Amino acid sequence: MNRPIPPSDTPILSATDPAALEEAARLLKAGGCVALPTETVYGLACDATNADAVAGVYEAKGRPSFNPLICHVDTVERARALIDLDETGEQLADAFWPGPLTLVASKRAPSPVSDLAAAGLDSLAVRLPRSEALRALVSRLDAPLAAPSANASGTISPTTAQHVKDSLNGRIHLILDGGACPVGVESTIVSLLEPGRPTLLRPGGVAREQLETVCGALGRAGAANQAAPTAPGQLTSHYAPNASVRLNATAPLAGESYLGFGAQPESDDIVFFNLSPKGDLVEAATNLFTALRWLDSASDRIAVAPIPETGLGEAINDRLRRAAAER
């Protein structure tokens, strides 16, 4: 099947407009790719069962095809049809779905999901999001939607429709606008591949402490294989601005802009964005990618204040370390 050609100027329609959802469903059925809001960041969705459509998402993002995609579903029953959910997986799904949690488990065979979406692995990453628009489209297609973040690969993730347009205009077919994403960082990823040993692969919108109240202590993933990651979001350099990033800076150096948390520097001469003046990690996570985009446009060097490693701070620091990694 030939994919439709994206328009030179990608339209933005309301994610709550039934006519816009019908147009999105039409494009997805034809093999196109549609950006749409979730509670975490905007995703670039395609029919996960259509290898040609998945190739279109990789092409639009410039994403390495060895990097697997998350498959999004509309019900727990559809998730069970795609992956083997053990007792721990069922407990986590019951506690945190719909929500910002992705579970990686063995694929059921035969799998309707294209090998390209799974990067040829025997496992699959699956999430049931809160996004009504995404779930409605899964239901309309009667198929899971593969949906990585709707931005050029390796760059800052989008939390508004305009961020998507700034990054992918003319390369995708449609953007559904649902406003700013309330969580602001990607989903937490937990692996269920080792029986009885759930492992945190990527911190995200559900904090480790919340997960461990349900499933007990989570294992820690070792260093990801950069040539063949087992789940999305494991590449060392990721979520990166064009500017260089210096972490754990108590104050900016000359020529640096500053990404703050809590108390603001006294100088009025600093290019400054405060993630949360009151030191609230939830607010900081929501503002993270918007702040990085703004500072990236204002300077070529960004200093970042220390962020606590508790709660959502683990996810924030994970994204900042990847943003600061050597490229």
VENBELSUL-V988787 format. One record per run of one state. SS is the DSSP state (A for helix, B for strand, O for the rest). FROM is the first residue (numbers start at 1). TO is the last residue. If there is no record, write none. Layout:
ss=SS from=FROM to=TO
ss=SS from=FROM to=TO
//
This chain:
ss=O from=1 to=10
ss=B from=11 to=14
ss=O from=15 to=17
ss=A from=18 to=29
ss=O from=30 to=33
ss=B from=34 to=36
ss=O from=37 to=42
ss=B from=43 to=47
ss=O from=48 to=50
ss=A from=51 to=61
ss=O from=62 to=69
ss=B from=70 to=72
ss=O from=73 to=75
ss=A from=76 to=82
ss=B from=83 to=83
ss=O from=84 to=86
ss=A from=87 to=96
ss=O from=97 to=100
ss=B from=101 to=107
ss=O from=108 to=122
ss=B from=123 to=127
ss=O from=128 to=131
ss=A from=132 to=141
ss=O from=142 to=144
ss=B from=145 to=149
ss=O from=150 to=154
ss=B from=155 to=155
ss=O from=156 to=160
ss=A from=161 to=168
ss=O from=169 to=173
ss=B from=174 to=177
ss=O from=178 to=187
ss=B from=188 to=191
ss=O from=192 to=198
ss=B from=199 to=202
ss=O from=203 to=207
ss=A from=208 to=215
ss=O from=216 to=218
ss=B from=219 to=220
ss=O from=221 to=239
ss=B from=240 to=240
ss=O from=241 to=243
ss=B from=244 to=246
ss=O from=247 to=256
ss=B from=257 to=260
ss=O from=261 to=271
ss=B from=272 to=274
ss=O from=275 to=280
ss=A from=281 to=298
ss=O from=299 to=300
ss=B from=301 to=304
ss=O from=305 to=312
ss=A from=313 to=324
ss=O from=325 to=327
//
